[in-house]
Amino acid sequence: KDILAEEIEHESWFLELIYGRPSGHMRRKYSGERPHTRKHSRALDMA
């Protein structure tokens, strides 16, 4: 379930990147925020 949600976020992030506008799928804190689920991004935050 978490992996599917993360894949959907990656797709929406990619569309935002290509078209230069928010996809409307998920509101991010700032433009370009990485599309990872909180559960899977903890390791990235520790780096």
Contact map, one row per residue, 1 for C-alpha under 8 A:
11111000000000000000000000000000000000000000000
11111100000000000000000000000000000010000000000
11111110000000000000000000000000000000000000000
11111111000000000000000000000000000000000000000
11111111100000000000000000000000000010000000000
01111111110000000000000000000000001110000000000
00111111111000000000000000000000000000000000000
00011111111100000000000000000000000000000000000
00001111111110000000000011000000001100000000000
00000111111111000000000000000000001100000000000
00000011111111100000000000000000000000000000000
00000001111111110000001010000000000000000000000
00000000111111111000001000000001011000000000000
00000000011111111100000000000000000000000000000
00000000001111111111001000000000000000000000000
00000000000111111111111000000000000000000000000
00000000000011111111100000000000000000000000000
00000000000001111111000000000000000000000000000
00000000000000111111100000000000000000000000000
00000000000000111111110000000000000000000000000
00000000000000011011111000000000000000000000000
00000000000000010001111110000000000000000000000
00000000000110110000111111000000000000000000000
00000000000000000000011111100000000000000000000
00000000100100000000011111100000000000000000000
00000000100000000000001111110000000000000000000
00000000000000000000000111111000000000000000000
00000000000000000000000001111110100000000000000
00000000000000000000000000111110100000000000000
00000000000000000000000000011111100000000000000
00000000000000000000000000011111100000000000000
00000000000010000000000000000111110000000000000
00000000000000000000000000011111111000000000000
00000000000010000000000000000001111100000000000
00000100110010000000000000000000111110000000000
00000100110000000000000000000000011111011000000
01001100000000000000000000000000001111111000000
00000000000000000000000000000000000111111100000
00000000000000000000000000000000000011111100000
00000000000000000000000000000000000111111110000
00000000000000000000000000000000000111111111100
00000000000000000000000000000000000001111111110
00000000000000000000000000000000000000011111111
00000000000000000000000000000000000000001111111
00000000000000000000000000000000000000001111111
00000000000000000000000000000000000000000111111
00000000000000000000000000000000000000000011111
